[in-house]
Amino acid sequence: MGSAGGLHIALPEPAINERRQRRTLALLENSRIRVNDHTYLNFSSNDYLGLSQHPALLTAFRETAADYGCSSSASPLVTGYQAPHAQLVEQLCDWLKRDDALLFSSGFAANTGVLKQISAFYDKVLLDKLSHASLIDGVREALGEHRSKGNSATSTWQRFRHQDQSHLTQLLNKSAGGSALVVTEGVFSMDGDTSAVTDIAALCTDAKADLMVDDAHAIGVCGEDGEGIAGACSQQQVPILTATFGKALGVGGAVVAGSTELTNYLVQNCREYIYSTAFSAAQAAAITAAIKICRSDEGAGRRYQLQQNIQRFRSGARSAELDLLPSTTAIQGIICGADDIALSASRYLADAGIWCSAIRPPTVPKGSARLRITITADHTTAQLDQLVTALAALKQQPFWTSNGAAL
């Protein structure tokens, strides 16, 4: 007989201080959210350019939904690939300077999908130590499944020290004579630091290795045209590029961009592409509208304002003697160390009217629980100053000072 919940198994319960929670919230204007009847300044959003509520995106979504409905209703290989999807792919190829592009329902699906299909073709796959879970899962699943089917390939994977090109070079040299794939991110999602992608690409060229870059947190905000860090490199330098549309572009979904050889192979073999309903035509139209803004004077203005806001926050943090991670991007981190300190810090800020999430292992390495602060182009100077004031008061709290945290 099953349990009261209907399952015939007992699932483990995490400790109370390790539990993650879903919260129902409402987005308000002026970088605010409402949670449980309380209003907060939102410093946890990835809507870096403030496009998610932009009138051009909302209009594109509404008008296209009126023509195509709210769902694509099928896989892209059945009837789910429609004119707005094709227009989006054309726009992406021009923007990112790639031969072709495939659309995915999420960044996680794009990353795991491509890596599950191509990893076993390389003798070695090398990932940055702080690579996103989707990148690690894709490689693990690929090589584990390959061996479980009795294949004799000797593909292995290894992580190089974070942002350590010397260590990467050593590992590439050890792979000399064999094929290698290097995987990294344009902007790292938890630390906010940027990869020297052109330098890594040069190392890969010398070693005859291929490079894959996940540009999820760079697309829209980095590059002269908002094309991201990898998008500013040629297809020869970065033959495999992934990016998401749910952060700076303010919509949702993701892309894998590269050669037609790559995309044709994925169309035939990538299960995340073949067996998933395509995102709606309305969503595709909204993404296209977002890209047009990113490539316009308005987009340049929003990127400029974002950089001004980042600089103001960091300047205020220095004046308040706050210890920030060395990031020049919208992602700003403060290491708390222990999980309970990060949770207490997040609750303290909430009491001060600021929503700032605590990030804990396994999302970040053990002992590096943190406050992950995200700055957007929509934040006002008054809001940024309010955040700095609250953080300065936070570091005087007993739960912080008694545990020797480094704020």
HELIX and SHEET records of a PDB file:
HELIX    1   1 ILE A   16  GLU A   18  5                                   3    
HELIX    2   2 PRO A   55  TYR A   68  1                                  14    
HELIX    3   3 ALA A   83  LEU A   96  1                                  14    
HELIX    4   4 GLY A  107  ILE A  118  1                                  12    
HELIX    5   5 SER A  119  PHE A  121  5                                   3    
HELIX    6   6 ALA A  133  SER A  148  1                                  16    
HELIX    7   7 GLN A  165  LYS A  174  1                                  10    
HELIX    8   8 VAL A  197  ALA A  207  1                                  11    
HELIX    9   9 THR A  260  ASN A  269  1                                  10    
HELIX   10  10 ARG A  271  ILE A  274  1                                   4    
HELIX   11  11 ALA A  281  CYS A  294  1                                  14    
HELIX   12  12 ASP A  297  SER A  319  1                                  23    
HELIX   13  13 ASP A  339  ASP A  351  1                                  13    
HELIX   14  14 THR A  381  LEU A  394  1                                  14    
HELIX   15  15 PRO A  398  THR A  401  1                                   4    
SHEET    1   A 4 LEU A  25  LEU A  28  0                                        
SHEET    2   A 4 ARG A  32  VAL A  35 -1                                        
SHEET    3   A 4 HIS A  38  ASN A  42 -1                                        
SHEET    4   A 4 ILE A 354  TRP A 355  1                                        
SHEET    1   B 7 ASP A 100  PHE A 104  0                                        
SHEET    2   B 7 ALA A 254  GLY A 258 -1                                        
SHEET    3   B 7 ILE A 240  THR A 244 -1                                        
SHEET    4   B 7 ASP A 210  ASP A 214  1                                        
SHEET    5   B 7 ALA A 180  GLU A 185  1                                        
SHEET    6   B 7 LYS A 124  ASP A 128  1                                        
SHEET    7   B 7 THR A 156  PHE A 160  1                                        
SHEET    1   C 3 ILE A 331  GLY A 337  0                                        
SHEET    2   C 3 ALA A 369  THR A 374 -1                                        
SHEET    3   C 3 ALA A 358  ILE A 359 -1                                        
END                                                                             
